[in-house]
């Protein structure tokens, strides 16, 4: 099982490289816009052009996880590599990924931003790293990265691969380009049969269905007990619910629902975790405009949450998963606005009833399974209030939904399949890379 040597058709390659150069000023303006809220986006800028800030671990197993959600999905696979004494490199696109890699592995795993997909910058990175194996997570389909790995006989996997009908319509415009790139992959491990069908429609040939790695990785990770104990201590017996990975445009609905819930259950508080930490200060202002008292977790130095606090804002990475156990309900962010949703599996694993808004295209299969098995509810702005009040008033319903959620996330076979794919790919790549 090896990568297929592949080159982009010269005409498509010329068009693609020209388009990348034309888009570069807009990409830099986008970074500057992000840097206005988070100065870390200006750090290590040269890495995005293939020039590294530090030493590269030659011959490493290299994982690309664009954001923190994808990073959490590969934690068990990275741990397997470290346990087998393989050097590991992780690339990503955000400062949050860089920070999380550092906190998870404390220097045992190297990190770099992934360079933009120009041949020159891709070649610089591959010359410096000379990876033994490349592993791209989910929707990261980059023609030059895939084809240059294939040309260098570097095995390349796409794991937990997913597409939506909406993204497919855009990809069809450059299908010849993507087909060549997908055919350079050693194996594409799709999340579901529908994802596999869409990837094959784009030109993928070696496509298998292994299941949702985020669900599997959730099973493979222990809950951070220290954080869990702290959340329980902070709650001090007060009931609470969680809104995780929320986006701009949906927190107002969440806070409206919380105000209505407090009319029936005045002691309840909300744990609110925005998807992007740079929005914390704006969220604090929003919460105050609703007449609610907020408290940032990172600024709390007391053993318990003050009684006057209505909303606990999570401003630290890696804490959200520990908040779900014992919650009245968990709302999945990105589903009240047209984002498409984030993984519900951490909440489900903790035995927490899961609530989804109408925009579920990125987690359609998982959300449908949880709802059909009695572990979740589909809500809109109005139903969110009623559903929260129902769950807060009915412990038996919460218990039955929690049991159904745990049962759905108890399948360890998915992670075993991904581990087997990774091990077999490493065996295939045992020859030196030159």
C-alpha positions as CSV (number, residue, x, y, z in Angstrom):
1,X,0.0,0.0,0.0
2,X,2.0,3.0,-1.3
3,X,1.3,6.4,-2.6
4,X,0.8,6.7,-6.3
5,X,3.4,9.0,-7.9
6,X,1.3,11.8,-9.4
7,X,1.7,15.2,-11.0
8,X,-0.9,17.7,-11.6
9,X,-1.8,18.3,-15.3
10,X,0.5,21.2,-16.4
11,X,-2.4,23.5,-17.4
12,X,-4.3,22.9,-14.2
13,X,-1.0,23.3,-12.2
14,X,-0.4,26.7,-13.9
15,X,-3.9,27.9,-13.2
16,X,-3.7,26.7,-9.6
17,X,-0.3,28.2,-8.8
18,X,-1.5,31.5,-10.4
19,X,-4.7,31.5,-8.4
20,X,-2.7,30.8,-5.2
21,X,-0.4,33.8,-5.8
22,X,-3.4,36.0,-6.6
23,X,-5.1,34.9,-3.3
24,X,-2.0,35.4,-1.2
25,X,-2.7,39.1,-0.4
26,X,-6.2,38.2,0.8
27,X,-4.9,35.3,2.9
28,X,-2.4,37.7,4.6
29,X,-5.2,40.3,5.1
30,X,-7.3,37.5,6.7
31,X,-4.4,36.7,9.1
32,X,-4.0,40.4,9.9
33,X,-7.7,40.5,10.7
34,X,-7.4,37.6,13.1
35,X,-4.3,39.2,14.6
36,X,-6.3,42.2,15.6
37,X,-8.1,39.9,18.1
38,X,-5.2,37.5,18.8
39,X,-1.6,38.8,18.2
40,X,-0.4,35.2,18.2
41,X,-1.4,34.9,14.5
42,X,1.6,37.2,13.7
43,X,4.0,34.8,15.4
44,X,5.9,32.2,13.4
45,X,4.6,33.7,10.1
46,X,7.5,32.4,8.1
47,X,6.3,28.8,8.8
48,X,3.4,29.5,6.4
49,X,5.9,29.9,3.6
50,X,7.9,26.7,4.3
51,X,10.7,28.3,6.5
52,X,10.8,26.6,9.9
53,X,11.3,28.2,13.3
54,X,13.2,25.3,14.8
55,X,14.7,21.9,14.1
56,X,12.5,19.4,12.2
57,X,12.3,15.8,13.4
58,X,13.6,14.0,10.3
59,X,11.6,10.8,9.4
60,X,8.7,11.8,11.7
61,X,5.2,10.5,11.5
62,X,3.5,13.7,10.4
63,X,-0.2,14.6,11.3
64,X,-2.0,17.6,9.9
65,X,-4.9,18.8,12.1
66,X,-6.3,22.2,11.0
67,X,-7.9,23.0,14.3
68,X,-8.3,21.9,17.9
69,X,-11.2,19.6,17.1
70,X,-9.2,17.6,14.6
71,X,-6.2,17.6,16.9
72,X,-8.3,16.0,19.7
73,X,-9.4,13.3,17.3
74,X,-5.8,12.1,16.6
75,X,-4.6,12.1,20.3
76,X,-4.8,8.3,20.6
77,X,-2.9,7.8,17.3
78,X,-0.2,10.3,18.3
79,X,0.1,8.6,21.7
80,X,0.6,5.2,19.9
81,X,3.4,6.7,17.9
82,X,5.1,8.2,20.9
83,X,4.8,4.9,22.8
84,X,6.6,3.2,19.9
85,X,9.4,5.8,20.1
86,X,8.5,7.3,16.7
87,X,9.2,11.0,16.3
88,X,6.0,12.9,15.7
89,X,5.3,16.2,13.9
90,X,1.9,18.0,14.0
91,X,0.9,20.8,11.7
92,X,-2.1,23.1,12.0
93,X,-3.4,26.5,11.1
94,X,-4.2,28.3,14.4
95,X,-2.3,29.4,17.5
96,X,-4.8,27.4,19.6
97,X,-3.6,24.1,17.9
98,X,0.0,25.2,18.7
99,X,-0.8,25.9,22.3
100,X,-2.7,22.6,22.7
101,X,0.1,20.5,21.2
102,X,2.5,22.1,23.7
103,X,0.1,21.5,26.7
104,X,-0.6,17.9,25.7
105,X,2.9,16.7,25.0
106,X,5.3,19.2,26.5
107,X,7.9,19.2,23.8
108,X,7.6,15.5,22.9
109,X,5.7,16.5,19.7
110,X,7.0,19.1,17.2
111,X,4.7,21.7,15.8
112,X,4.6,24.0,12.7
113,X,2.0,25.9,10.8
114,X,1.2,24.2,7.5
115,X,2.7,26.2,4.6
116,X,0.4,27.4,2.0
117,X,-0.1,25.0,-0.9
118,X,2.5,26.4,-3.4
119,X,4.9,23.9,-4.8
120,X,8.0,25.9,-3.6
121,X,6.8,26.2,0.0
122,X,5.5,22.6,0.1
123,X,8.9,21.4,-1.2
124,X,10.8,23.4,1.4
125,X,8.8,21.8,4.2
126,X,9.1,18.2,2.8
127,X,12.9,18.7,2.3
128,X,13.3,19.8,5.9
129,X,11.1,17.1,7.5
130,X,11.4,14.1,5.1
131,X,8.4,12.5,6.8
132,X,8.0,8.7,7.0
133,X,4.3,9.0,6.8
134,X,1.8,11.9,6.2
135,X,-1.7,11.9,7.8
136,X,-4.2,14.5,6.9
137,X,-7.4,14.8,9.0
138,X,-10.9,15.4,7.6
139,X,-11.4,17.9,4.8
140,X,-7.8,19.0,4.2
141,X,-7.5,18.3,0.5
142,X,-4.5,20.1,-0.9
143,X,-3.4,19.3,-4.5
144,X,0.3,20.2,-4.2
145,X,0.7,18.5,-0.8
146,X,-0.9,15.3,-2.0
147,X,0.9,15.1,-5.4
148,X,4.3,16.1,-4.1
149,X,4.1,13.5,-1.3
150,X,3.1,10.9,-4.0
151,X,6.0,12.0,-6.2
152,X,8.4,11.5,-3.3
153,X,6.9,8.1,-2.4
154,X,5.8,9.4,1.0
155,X,2.7,7.3,2.1
156,X,-0.2,9.7,2.7
157,X,-3.4,8.9,4.5
158,X,-6.6,11.0,4.8
159,X,-8.4,9.9,7.9
160,X,-11.9,10.7,9.2
161,X,-12.3,12.1,5.7
162,X,-15.6,14.0,5.2
163,X,-17.4,16.1,2.7
164,X,-20.8,17.8,2.5
165,X,-23.0,18.3,-0.5
166,X,-22.4,22.0,-0.2
167,X,-18.6,21.7,-0.4
168,X,-18.9,19.1,-3.2
169,X,-20.6,21.6,-5.4
170,X,-17.6,23.9,-5.1
171,X,-15.0,21.2,-5.5
172,X,-16.6,20.0,-8.7
173,X,-15.3,23.2,-10.4
174,X,-11.8,21.9,-9.9
175,X,-12.5,18.2,-10.1
176,X,-9.6,17.3,-12.5
177,X,-7.2,18.9,-10.0
178,X,-8.7,17.2,-7.0
179,X,-9.0,13.8,-8.7
180,X,-5.3,13.8,-9.4
181,X,-4.6,14.8,-5.8
182,X,-6.9,12.2,-4.3
183,X,-5.5,9.5,-6.5
184,X,-2.0,10.3,-5.0
185,X,-3.2,9.3,-1.5
186,X,-2.3,5.9,-0.2
187,X,-5.7,5.5,1.5
188,X,-8.7,7.7,2.2
189,X,-10.5,6.5,5.4
190,X,-13.9,8.0,5.3
191,X,-16.1,8.8,8.2
192,X,-19.3,7.4,6.7
193,X,-20.6,5.7,3.6
194,X,-22.0,9.0,2.4
195,X,-18.7,10.7,2.8
196,X,-17.0,7.8,0.9
197,X,-19.5,8.3,-2.0
198,X,-18.8,12.0,-2.2
199,X,-15.0,11.4,-2.2
200,X,-15.3,8.8,-4.9
201,X,-17.4,11.2,-6.9
202,X,-14.5,13.7,-6.8
203,X,-12.2,11.0,-8.1
204,X,-10.9,9.2,-5.0
205,X,-10.0,5.6,-5.8
206,X,-8.7,4.0,-2.6
207,X,-11.5,4.9,-0.3
208,X,-12.7,2.8,2.7
209,X,-15.2,3.5,5.5
210,X,-13.7,3.2,9.0
211,X,-16.2,5.3,11.0
212,X,-16.1,8.6,12.9
213,X,-12.6,9.0,14.5
214,X,-13.9,11.7,16.8
215,X,-16.3,9.3,18.4
216,X,-13.6,6.7,18.7
217,X,-11.0,9.1,20.0
218,X,-13.4,10.2,22.7
219,X,-13.5,6.6,23.9
220,X,-9.7,6.3,23.9
221,X,-9.1,9.3,26.1
222,X,-9.4,9.5,29.9
223,X,-11.3,12.4,31.3
224,X,-9.0,15.0,32.8
225,X,-9.9,14.2,36.4
226,X,-8.3,17.2,38.0
227,X,-10.4,19.5,35.9
228,X,-13.5,17.3,36.4
229,X,-13.1,17.6,40.2
230,X,-12.6,21.4,39.9
231,X,-15.8,21.8,37.9
232,X,-17.8,19.7,40.4
233,X,-16.3,21.7,43.2
234,X,-17.1,25.0,41.5
235,X,-20.7,23.9,41.0
236,X,-21.2,23.4,44.7
237,X,-24.3,21.3,44.1
238,X,-25.9,23.9,41.8
239,X,-27.5,22.5,38.6
240,X,-25.9,23.6,35.3
241,X,-26.0,23.1,31.6
242,X,-23.3,23.5,28.9
243,X,-23.2,25.2,25.6
244,X,-20.0,24.1,23.9
245,X,-18.1,25.4,20.8
246,X,-20.6,28.2,20.2
247,X,-20.3,30.7,17.4
248,X,-21.2,34.4,16.9
249,X,-24.9,34.7,16.3
250,X,-26.1,31.9,18.6
251,X,-25.1,33.0,22.0
252,X,-28.0,35.5,22.2
253,X,-30.4,32.6,21.7
254,X,-28.6,30.6,24.3
255,X,-28.7,33.4,26.9
256,X,-32.3,34.0,26.1
257,X,-33.0,30.4,26.9
258,X,-30.9,30.6,30.0
259,X,-32.9,33.5,31.3
260,X,-36.2,31.6,30.7
261,X,-34.8,28.5,32.4
262,X,-33.8,30.5,35.5
263,X,-37.4,31.6,35.9
264,X,-38.3,28.0,36.8
265,X,-34.9,27.0,38.2
266,X,-33.3,30.1,39.7
267,X,-30.2,28.3,41.0
268,X,-29.1,27.0,37.6
269,X,-26.0,28.4,35.9
270,X,-24.6,28.1,32.3
271,X,-21.2,26.9,31.3
272,X,-20.5,28.7,28.0
273,X,-17.5,27.7,25.8
274,X,-17.0,29.7,22.6
275,X,-15.4,28.0,19.7
276,X,-12.9,30.9,19.3
277,X,-11.3,32.2,22.5
278,X,-10.6,35.6,21.0
279,X,-14.3,36.4,21.3
280,X,-14.3,36.1,25.1
281,X,-14.4,39.9,25.8
282,X,-17.2,40.5,23.4
283,X,-19.1,37.6,25.0
284,X,-18.6,39.2,28.4
285,X,-20.2,42.4,27.1
286,X,-23.1,40.4,25.6
287,X,-23.8,38.5,28.8
288,X,-23.9,41.8,30.8
289,X,-26.3,43.3,28.3
290,X,-28.6,40.4,29.2
291,X,-28.4,41.4,32.8
292,X,-26.5,38.3,33.8
293,X,-23.3,38.0,35.9
294,X,-20.4,36.3,34.2
295,X,-17.2,34.8,35.5
296,X,-14.1,33.6,33.5
297,X,-12.8,30.3,34.6
298,X,-9.2,31.4,34.2
299,X,-9.7,34.3,36.6
300,X,-11.5,32.4,39.3
301,X,-9.4,31.7,42.4
302,X,-12.1,30.5,44.7
303,X,-13.0,27.0,45.6
304,X,-16.6,27.4,44.5
305,X,-18.5,29.6,42.0
306,X,-20.0,32.7,43.7
307,X,-23.8,32.4,44.1
308,X,-24.4,35.5,42.1
309,X,-22.6,34.1,38.9
310,X,-25.1,33.1,36.2
311,X,-22.6,32.2,33.4
312,X,-19.2,30.5,33.7
313,X,-17.1,31.4,30.7
314,X,-14.5,28.8,29.6
315,X,-11.4,30.7,28.5
316,X,-9.0,27.7,28.7
317,X,-8.4,25.0,26.2
318,X,-8.9,21.3,27.1
319,X,-11.5,21.9,29.8
320,X,-14.8,21.5,28.0
321,X,-14.8,17.7,28.0
322,X,-14.7,17.6,31.7
323,X,-17.7,19.8,32.1
324,X,-20.4,17.5,30.7
325,X,-20.7,14.9,33.4
326,X,-23.6,15.8,35.6
327,X,-24.9,18.6,33.3
328,X,-28.6,18.9,32.7
329,X,-27.9,19.1,29.0
330,X,-25.3,19.9,26.4
331,X,-26.0,22.2,23.4
332,X,-23.7,21.5,20.4
333,X,-22.4,24.8,19.0
334,X,-22.5,25.8,15.4
335,X,-26.0,24.3,14.9
336,X,-28.1,27.4,15.5
337,X,-26.1,29.3,12.8
338,X,-25.1,27.9,9.4
339,X,-21.8,26.5,10.5
340,X,-22.8,22.8,10.5
341,X,-22.0,21.7,14.1
342,X,-19.1,20.2,16.1
343,X,-18.5,16.8,17.6
344,X,-21.2,15.7,20.1
345,X,-19.3,12.7,21.3
346,X,-17.6,14.2,24.4
347,X,-21.0,15.1,25.8
348,X,-22.5,11.8,24.8
349,X,-19.7,9.8,26.4
350,X,-20.3,11.7,29.6
351,X,-23.9,10.6,29.6
352,X,-25.3,14.0,28.9
353,X,-28.5,14.7,26.9
354,X,-27.4,16.4,23.6
355,X,-29.2,19.2,21.9
356,X,-28.8,20.2,18.3
357,X,-30.0,23.2,16.3
358,X,-31.2,22.9,12.7
359,X,-27.7,23.3,11.0
360,X,-26.2,19.8,11.4
361,X,-24.7,19.1,8.0
362,X,-21.2,18.4,9.3
363,X,-22.4,16.0,12.0
364,X,-25.6,14.7,10.2
365,X,-25.0,11.0,10.8
366,X,-23.9,11.4,14.5
367,X,-26.8,13.8,15.3
368,X,-29.4,11.6,13.6
369,X,-28.1,8.5,15.5
370,X,-28.2,10.3,18.9
371,X,-31.7,11.7,18.2
372,X,-33.1,8.4,16.9
373,X,-31.7,6.4,19.9
374,X,-33.3,8.8,22.4
375,X,-30.0,10.5,23.4
376,X,-30.6,13.9,21.9
377,X,-33.2,16.4,20.8
378,X,-33.4,18.6,17.7
379,X,-34.3,22.2,18.7
380,X,-34.7,25.7,17.4
381,X,-34.7,28.9,19.3
382,X,-38.1,28.3,20.8
383,X,-37.8,24.6,21.4
384,X,-34.4,25.2,23.2
385,X,-36.2,26.9,26.1
386,X,-38.9,24.2,26.4
387,X,-36.5,21.3,26.1
388,X,-34.2,22.7,28.7
389,X,-37.1,23.2,31.1
390,X,-38.3,19.7,30.4
391,X,-34.9,18.2,31.1
392,X,-34.3,20.3,34.2
393,X,-37.6,19.1,35.6
394,X,-37.3,15.4,34.7
395,X,-34.4,13.5,36.2
396,X,-35.7,10.1,34.8
397,X,-35.6,11.5,31.3
398,X,-32.1,12.8,31.8
399,X,-31.0,9.4,33.1
400,X,-32.5,7.4,30.2
401,X,-31.0,9.8,27.6
402,X,-27.6,9.7,29.3
403,X,-27.6,5.9,29.2
404,X,-28.5,5.9,25.5
405,X,-25.8,8.4,24.8
406,X,-23.1,6.3,26.6
407,X,-24.3,3.2,24.8
408,X,-23.8,4.8,21.4
409,X,-20.2,5.9,22.2
410,X,-19.1,2.5,23.7
411,X,-17.9,1.0,20.3
412,X,-14.1,0.7,20.5
413,X,-13.8,-1.1,17.1
414,X,-13.6,2.2,15.2
415,X,-10.4,3.3,16.9
416,X,-9.0,-0.2,16.5
417,X,-9.5,0.1,12.7
418,X,-7.7,3.4,12.5
419,X,-4.8,2.1,14.6
420,X,-4.5,-0.9,12.3
421,X,-4.4,1.4,9.2
422,X,-1.7,3.6,10.8
423,X,0.4,0.6,11.8
424,X,0.2,-1.1,8.4
425,X,1.0,2.2,6.7
426,X,4.1,2.7,8.9
427,X,5.2,-0.9,8.0
428,X,4.8,-0.1,4.3
429,X,7.0,3.1,4.8
430,X,9.9,1.3,6.6
431,X,12.2,2.0,3.6
432,X,14.2,5.2,4.0
433,X,12.8,8.3,2.3
434,X,15.2,10.0,0.0
